[in-house]
Amino acid sequence: MDYVDIYMLHFFDVNTPVEETMGALNDIVRAGKARYIGVSTMYTWQFAKIMQVCERRLAQADQYAVATETSRIARKSAK
């Protein structure tokens, strides 16, 4: 396999600057190792912060995927 379709960021890293994280992910996309960047398991304000950085500094701000949180209650009732 030469690349993955979506490279998912599964949590918001509070210890690393968003610019550094998204810059590294942008490098992966530009190198052709991933087609899109995706995020999951974070608060809306964290996602908004990521999008703000992407729009200001990166060209791929429109290439993203979001996986919404599924509540435990919903999972229990689906059994």
C-alpha positions as CSV (number, residue, x, y, z in Angstrom):
1,M,0.0,0.0,0.0
2,D,1.4,3.4,-1.0
3,Y,-1.0,5.6,0.9
4,V,-4.0,5.6,3.2
5,D,-7.3,7.4,2.4
6,I,-7.8,9.0,5.8
7,Y,-5.2,9.5,8.5
8,M,-7.2,9.9,11.7
9,L,-6.2,12.0,14.7
10,H,-8.1,10.2,17.5
11,F,-7.6,12.7,20.3
12,F,-6.6,16.4,20.9
13,D,-3.1,16.6,22.2
14,V,-3.0,19.4,24.8
15,N,0.8,19.1,25.2
16,T,1.7,19.8,21.5
17,P,1.0,23.1,19.7
18,V,-1.8,22.7,17.2
19,E,0.4,24.3,14.5
20,E,3.0,21.6,15.0
21,T,0.5,18.7,14.9
22,M,-1.3,20.0,11.8
23,G,2.0,20.9,10.1
24,A,3.2,17.3,10.6
25,L,-0.1,15.9,9.2
26,N,0.0,18.4,6.3
27,D,3.5,17.1,5.5
28,I,2.1,13.5,5.4
29,V,-0.6,14.6,3.0
30,R,1.9,16.6,0.8
31,A,4.2,13.6,0.7
32,G,1.3,11.5,-0.7
33,K,1.2,9.1,2.2
34,A,-2.4,10.1,3.1
35,R,-5.1,11.6,1.0
36,Y,-7.1,13.3,3.9
37,I,-6.8,14.1,7.5
38,G,-9.6,13.1,9.9
39,V,-10.3,13.8,13.6
40,S,-12.4,12.2,16.3
41,T,-12.9,12.1,20.1
42,M,-12.6,15.8,20.8
43,Y,-14.7,18.8,21.8
44,T,-16.1,21.2,19.3
45,W,-13.8,24.0,20.5
46,Q,-10.8,21.8,19.9
47,F,-11.9,21.0,16.4
48,A,-12.5,24.7,15.8
49,K,-9.0,25.5,16.9
50,I,-7.6,22.9,14.5
51,M,-9.7,24.4,11.6
52,Q,-8.6,27.9,12.5
53,V,-4.9,26.9,12.3
54,C,-5.5,25.0,9.0
55,E,-7.3,28.0,7.4
56,R,-4.6,30.4,8.5
57,R,-1.5,28.3,7.7
58,L,-2.3,25.3,5.6
59,A,-3.7,24.8,2.1
60,Q,-5.6,21.6,2.9
61,A,-8.1,23.2,5.3
62,D,-11.0,21.9,3.1
63,Q,-9.8,18.2,3.1
64,Y,-10.9,16.7,6.4
65,A,-13.2,14.2,7.9
66,V,-15.0,14.3,11.3
67,A,-16.1,11.2,13.3
68,T,-18.7,12.3,15.9
69,E,-18.8,10.9,19.4
70,T,-21.2,8.1,20.0
71,S,-22.7,8.0,23.5
72,R,-22.5,4.9,25.6
73,I,-26.3,5.1,26.1
74,A,-26.8,4.9,22.4
75,R,-24.5,1.9,22.1
76,K,-26.2,0.1,24.9
77,S,-29.6,0.6,23.4
78,A,-28.4,-0.6,20.0
79,K,-27.6,-4.1,21.4
